[in-house]
């Protein structure tokens, strides 16, 4: 049991060392806002799809397909439960704050923070199942998340959902996997090189944004702590308990717990800014949850590995 906690804690610490590098680069102006936006685009439009495709380059297996469908069902249920909890817990009188609290509770950083950890702890199978979690995340975020942030259902766009890079990557990967299409090394190797950027680049971006915030402000918000408590502890434990009751074990279980235990999504700030909600509050929630996740993620994931792995 102790070995599981140490292993997960080591992986999280390695990621936070990369975050610290990004933090220092931000403080010393080595990284700028413009550069980080370009890096973010590279990760979103190139690296993430390559990560997904890379891990789908494998022979077809009915067991893996079954696990994929199970992971998708679990991810959808986790998001639905999170939505219900968010709507019940937060009723701030200021709509611009209320929307941000709810968004941060519902949506985890299942791409930037989870995929690197799934790769480190579970290998390619973890990323294989983690990819479908990201697809569900994107579908829910670009439907319910847009409605929540805008207060207007007309803002929801099917085109944005279908053209999301991760969903396109998932579609390409599924075709390769289901048809067992052999991919020549001259193509697969560059895809692997690009996929390997998925750990360092996102962590540098997270570190940069942490360097641009007033960290002490994040610790002065009582409701923020409640939001982060649900995001980092309550939601992942409910996810773990629900999957255990449904008989889900092993890699699928740990993959979903890792995704559910990640801090508030970086998209919390993007959506707050886009729809004129409280952007400063969103930065504080992302900052607070990211900092505290260095403690909570090893505990939650280590516990899940011991009890259900």
C-alpha positions in Angstrom: 0.0 0.0 0.0 2.8 2.4 0.9 4.5 1.7 -2.3 1.4 2.8 -4.3 1.4 6.2 -2.5 5.1 6.7 -3.0 4.9 5.8 -6.7 2.0 8.2 -7.3 3.5 10.9 -5.1 6.8 10.6 -7.1 5.0 11.0 -10.4 3.1 14.1 -9.1 6.3 15.6 -7.8 8.0 15.2 -11.1 5.1 17.0 -12.8 5.3 19.8 -10.3 9.0 20.2 -10.9 8.1 20.9 -14.5 5.4 23.3 -13.3 8.1 25.0 -11.1 10.3 25.5 -14.2 7.3 27.1 -16.0 6.7 29.3 -12.9 10.4 30.5 -12.9 10.2 31.1 -16.7 7.1 33.3 -16.2 8.7 35.2 -13.3 11.9 35.9 -15.3 9.9 36.8 -18.4 11.5 34.0 -20.3 8.0 33.0 -21.2 5.5 35.6 -22.3 1.7 35.6 -22.6 2.0 35.5 -26.4 4.5 32.6 -26.3 2.3 30.6 -23.9 -0.7 31.1 -26.1 1.3 29.7 -29.0 2.4 26.7 -26.9 -1.2 26.1 -25.8 -2.3 26.0 -29.5 0.5 23.6 -30.3 -0.6 21.3 -27.4 -4.3 21.5 -28.2 -4.2 21.2 -32.0 -1.1 19.0 -32.5 0.2 17.3 -29.4 -3.0 16.0 -27.8 -4.4 14.4 -31.0 -1.0 12.8 -31.5 -1.1 11.4 -28.0 -4.5 9.9 -28.7 -3.6 8.5 -32.1 -0.3 7.1 -30.8 -2.0 5.0 -28.2 -4.6 3.7 -30.6 -2.0 2.3 -32.9 -2.4 -1.3 -31.7 -4.2 -4.5 -32.9 -7.9 -4.7 -32.3 -8.9 -6.3 -29.0 -12.5 -6.9 -27.9 -11.4 -6.6 -24.3 -9.8 -3.2 -24.9 -12.9 -2.0 -26.8 -15.1 -3.1 -23.8 -12.8 -1.2 -21.5 -13.1 1.8 -23.7 -16.9 1.8 -23.6 -16.8 1.3 -19.9 -14.5 4.3 -19.5 -16.8 6.4 -21.6 -19.8 5.4 -19.6 -18.0 6.1 -16.3 -16.7 9.5 -17.6 -20.3 10.5 -18.5 -21.7 9.5 -15.2 -18.9 11.3 -13.3 -19.7 14.5 -15.2 -23.5 14.2 -14.6 -23.0 13.6 -10.9 -20.6 16.6 -10.8 -23.2 18.8 -12.5 -25.9 17.8 -10.0 -23.6 18.6 -7.0 -22.4 21.9 -8.5 -26.0 23.0 -9.1 -27.0 22.0 -5.5 -24.0 23.4 -3.7 -23.5 26.9 -5.2 -26.1 29.6 -5.2 -24.1 32.8 -5.1 -26.1 36.0 -5.5 -23.6 37.2 -8.2 -24.2 35.1 -11.3 -20.7 35.9 -12.7 -19.2 34.2 -9.6 -21.8 31.4 -9.3 -21.1 30.2 -12.9 -17.3 30.1 -12.2 -17.7 28.1 -9.0 -19.9 25.6 -10.7 -17.7 25.3 -13.8 -14.5 24.8 -11.7 -16.2 22.0 -9.6 -17.5 20.2 -12.7 -14.6 20.2 -15.0 -11.2 18.8 -14.2 -7.9 19.3 -15.9 -8.2 15.8 -17.4 -5.9 16.7 -20.3 -3.0 18.7 -19.1 -2.7 17.1 -15.6 -4.2 13.6 -16.2 -2.7 12.3 -19.4 0.9 12.7 -18.2 0.1 10.9 -15.0 -1.9 8.2 -16.7 1.1 7.7 -19.1 3.6 7.6 -16.2 1.6 5.3 -13.9 -0.4 3.1 -16.3 1.5 3.3 -19.6 -0.2 3.3 -23.0 -3.4 1.5 -21.7 -4.0 4.4 -19.3 -3.8 7.0 -22.1 -5.9 4.7 -24.3 -8.8 4.9 -21.8 -7.9 8.4 -20.7 -8.5 9.6 -24.3 -12.2 8.7 -24.2 -12.5 10.5 -20.9 -11.2 13.7 -22.6 -13.7 13.2 -25.4 -16.6 13.0 -22.9 -15.1 16.0 -21.1 -15.1 18.1 -24.3 -18.6 17.1 -25.3 -20.0 18.1 -21.9 -17.9 21.3 -21.7 -18.9 22.5 -25.2 -22.6 21.8 -24.4 -23.5 22.2 -20.8 -20.3 24.2 -20.0 -21.1 26.8 -22.7 -24.8 27.0 -21.5 -23.6 27.3 -17.9 -21.1 30.1 -18.7 -23.2 32.0 -21.1 -26.7 31.4 -19.7 -27.8 31.0 -23.3 -28.4 27.7 -25.1 -27.9 29.5 -28.4 -24.2 29.7 -27.7 -23.9 25.9 -27.9 -22.3 24.9 -31.3 -22.3 21.3 -32.7 -19.6 22.4 -35.1 -17.2 23.3 -32.3 -17.8 19.9 -30.7 -17.2 17.9 -33.8 -14.1 19.9 -34.9 -12.5 19.7 -31.5 -8.9 18.4 -32.0 -9.2 15.7 -29.4 -12.4 14.4 -30.8 -10.9 14.3 -34.3 -7.8 12.5 -32.9 -10.2 10.0 -31.2 -12.0 9.4 -34.4 -8.8 8.8 -36.3 -7.5 6.6 -33.5 -10.7 4.5 -33.4 -10.5 3.8 -37.1 -6.9 2.7 -36.8 -7.7 0.5 -33.7 -11.0 -1.0 -34.9 -9.6 -1.9 -38.4 -6.1 -2.8 -37.0 -4.5 -0.6 -39.7 -0.8 -1.0 -39.8 1.0 2.4 -39.6 4.5 2.6 -41.1 7.3 3.8 -38.9 8.0 6.8 -41.0 4.6 8.1 -39.8 4.3 6.6 -36.4 7.7 7.8 -35.2 7.0 11.5 -35.8 3.6 11.0 -34.1 5.5 9.6 -31.1 8.0 12.4 -31.0 5.1 15.0 -30.9 3.1 12.9 -28.4 6.2 12.9 -26.1 5.8 16.7 -25.7 2.5 16.2 -23.9 4.1 16.1 -20.5 6.6 19.0 -20.5 4.7 21.6 -22.5 1.4 21.6 -20.6 3.2 21.7 -17.2 5.3 24.7 -18.4 2.0 26.4 -19.3 0.4 25.7 -15.9 3.5 27.0 -14.2 3.5 30.2 -16.3 -0.1 31.0 -15.3 0.6 30.3 -11.7 3.4 32.9 -11.9 0.9 35.5 -13.1 -1.5 35.2 -10.2 -1.6 36.5 -6.6 -1.5 33.2 -4.9 -2.4 34.6 -1.5 -5.7 35.8 -2.9 -6.7 32.3 -3.7 -6.4 31.3 0.0 -8.8 34.0 1.2 -11.9 32.7 -0.5 -14.0 30.4 1.7 -16.3 29.4 -1.1 -13.3 28.7 -3.2 -12.0 26.2 -0.6 -15.4 24.5 -0.7 -15.3 24.3 -4.5 -11.8 22.9 -4.4 -12.7 20.4 -1.7 -15.4 19.0 -3.9 -13.2 19.1 -7.0 -10.2 17.4 -5.5 -11.7 15.0 -2.9 -15.5 14.5 -3.0 -15.9 14.0 -6.7 -13.0 11.5 -7.1 -14.1 9.5 -4.1 -17.6 9.4 -5.3 -16.3 8.3 -8.7 -14.2 5.6 -7.1 -17.1 4.3 -4.9 -19.5 4.3 -7.8 -17.2 2.4 -10.1 -16.4 -0.1 -7.4 -20.1 -0.7 -6.9 -20.5 -1.3 -10.6 -17.7 -3.8 -10.6 -15.1 -1.7 -12.5 -11.6 -2.5 -11.5 -8.0 -2.2 -12.8 -6.7 0.2 -15.4 -10.1 1.7 -16.3 -10.8 2.4 -12.6 -7.5 4.1 -12.0 -7.6 6.0 -15.3 -11.0 7.6 -14.4 -10.0 8.3 -10.8 -6.9 10.1 -12.0 -9.0 12.2 -14.4 -11.6 12.9 -11.8 -9.0 13.9 -9.1 -7.3 16.5 -11.3 -7.5 20.2 -10.4 -10.0 22.6 -12.0 -9.7 22.8 -15.7 -7.6 25.6 -17.3 -10.7 26.1 -19.4 -12.3 27.6 -16.3 -10.4 30.8 -17.0 -10.9 30.6 -20.7 -14.7 30.4 -20.4 -14.9 33.0 -17.7 -13.1 35.5 -19.9 -15.0 34.6 -23.0 -18.5 34.9 -21.4 -17.7 37.9 -19.1 -17.8 36.1 -15.8 -15.4 36.6 -12.9 -12.0 35.8 -14.6 -10.0 36.7 -11.5 -12.0 34.2 -9.4 -11.4 31.6 -12.1 -7.6 32.1 -11.9 -7.7 31.8 -8.1 -9.7 28.6 -8.2 -7.4 27.0 -10.8 -4.4 28.2 -8.8 -5.7 26.9 -5.5 -6.8 23.5 -6.8 -3.5 23.0 -8.7 -1.4 23.8 -5.7 -3.4 21.5 -3.4 -3.6 18.7 -5.9 0.1 18.0 -5.2 -1.2 16.6 -1.9 -4.6 15.2 -2.8 -3.8 13.4 -6.1 -1.2 11.1 -4.6 -3.5 10.2 -1.7 -6.6 9.7 -3.9 -4.9 7.8 -6.7 -2.7 5.8 -4.3 -5.8 4.8 -2.3 -7.6 3.8 -5.5 -4.7 1.7 -6.7 -4.5 -0.1 -3.3 -8.3 -0.7 -3.0 -9.3 -1.3 -6.6 -6.2 -1.7 -8.7 
